[in-house]
Amino acid sequence: MKRSKSNRWRAGCVAALALGPVQADEFTQQDLERWNQEFMEVVREGDRLFHGGFPSKNTVSCDQCHPNASNTHPETYPKFQKQLGEVVPLWRMINWCIQNPLQSEPLAADDARMTALQAYIHWERRGVKLEPGKH
Amino acid sequence: MNRRNFLKTGLGAAVAGALPMSLVELAWGAKDSERFTFAYISDSHITQIKGNRFVRNWDRGLIRAVAECNLLDPRPDFVIYGGDIAQLGKPEEIDHGLEIMSGLRDKVHYVMGEHDYYVDLGEYWRKRLGPDWYSFDHKGVHFIVLNSILTYPEWMHRKWDSGMARMKEMARLDNPNGSPFMVGEEQRKWLARDLAKVSHDTPIVVCSHSPLQKIYKGWNFWTEDAEQIHKLLAPFEKVTVIYGHVHQIQYNQLGNISFYAVMATAWPWPYPNSYAQADSRLPKLTVPMNRADPFFERDATGWQFIDVHTGRADVHYFLPSNSNRSVVFDERRGHPVDTRYQELAARIPPQNHY
């Protein structure tokens, strides 16, 4: 019984090898392309929201103060924000901007629009080393 | 000056405390007998939300600059407004901005900004304020106002869905589909004719909206024909260029020309080196403004006094939420210097932009 189970397992492995792509520890060029495509689509949506696409109640948009998302410093979060009185992740600061300069309603942390805004902000800052906590 | 007059109100006293007193003693002009001062307000970006509702934050910046400017004693001889009084060039925005400006006690000379222009190619602005390029003489100094935010005709006269569609393209600072600013041939010809009447020892002050130098094209901190303008100004001994648009302290010296940028009353912009994906050329001379702290609404905004003693400009930055700055022309070094922060050791952490 024991031997037969082991044989079946071995046979399964051989079959899996023959089929190729079912292993979890390998991915193909196609996978890479698809993942990048999925990511860039969200970056583009973030870019759109950042540049006037967000339904801002006073018409002010993120890019008015942050061209190319500069001076948002995603590489420094989480960090202490003295007026919020605690260490906060980037999305809390994005909501601060939405509520104050944009005079609009904040987004939930897992709102797809919040993800898109963060994707765009991080993309524009790519290549810069992480410096959590920095001011 | 009459100190009692200067201190006549409580608010006046507060402003007096914040001002470098030398500023009040000093005055400007080619000769001692023709001393004068002027103030510079710029980039208010008055924004209509709907009907009679406007963005409060930007309104407050201009209201504050006008109120503080009115406290100056002795009075400046005039005020220059450096452009972008409106956000999208709408008549409602220009009217609302000018209504706030009408509280000023002094004559104002206006400069055209791209936010005033691209919806109707400056038609309403000119209807309210007159020509967008002109010159005037004041106590021995020749002032020139340029419209430096024109661009290539192919872009300007493209088949746009509407003037507002064109305005919105140009209003986006980081727009990859934008088009570089320029003074253009017609105006350069006018400038050459205008300068032909001026002796080479007359101090010249040029006011433009965009920098008449090339700092970063991606955000139009740039004027395409800057070098051609420099060439026209080259024969003059003392030339000062003052520009808006960049919403930050910048200064530079290129040959005989000293450059100074003025602050916005609306909001500050990051320095171009803060954008990690592109190279830019901020003048090495510039000690940056303090980095904006968004929790303070007026932080890194402001307005200016400018004096032209001996025909050179000293620019005093009046910054409501930051320590005031003075960038003055240093005769010995031959370029502008910050009176407090110029040396590396004197700089403070918020001036490190990254």
HADDOCK unambig.tbl for C-alpha pairs under 7 A between the chains (distance, minus, plus):
assign (segid A and resid 58 and name CA) (segid B and resid 49 and name CA) 5.60 0.50 0.50
assign (segid A and resid 58 and name CA) (segid B and resid 55 and name CA) 6.25 0.50 0.50
assign (segid A and resid 59 and name CA) (segid B and resid 49 and name CA) 6.29 0.50 0.50
assign (segid A and resid 65 and name CA) (segid B and resid 267 and name CA) 6.82 0.50 0.50
assign (segid A and resid 65 and name CA) (segid B and resid 268 and name CA) 6.72 0.50 0.50
assign (segid A and resid 65 and name CA) (segid B and resid 269 and name CA) 5.84 0.50 0.50
assign (segid A and resid 66 and name CA) (segid B and resid 270 and name CA) 6.97 0.50 0.50
assign (segid A and resid 67 and name CA) (segid B and resid 173 and name CA) 6.40 0.50 0.50
assign (segid A and resid 67 and name CA) (segid B and resid 174 and name CA) 5.36 0.50 0.50
assign (segid A and resid 68 and name CA) (segid B and resid 174 and name CA) 6.09 0.50 0.50
assign (segid A and resid 68 and name CA) (segid B and resid 275 and name CA) 6.78 0.50 0.50
assign (segid A and resid 70 and name CA) (segid B and resid 270 and name CA) 6.64 0.50 0.50
assign (segid A and resid 70 and name CA) (segid B and resid 274 and name CA) 5.66 0.50 0.50
assign (segid A and resid 70 and name CA) (segid B and resid 275 and name CA) 5.19 0.50 0.50
assign (segid A and resid 71 and name CA) (segid B and resid 270 and name CA) 5.98 0.50 0.50
assign (segid A and resid 71 and name CA) (segid B and resid 274 and name CA) 6.16 0.50 0.50
assign (segid A and resid 125 and name CA) (segid B and resid 276 and name CA) 6.05 0.50 0.50
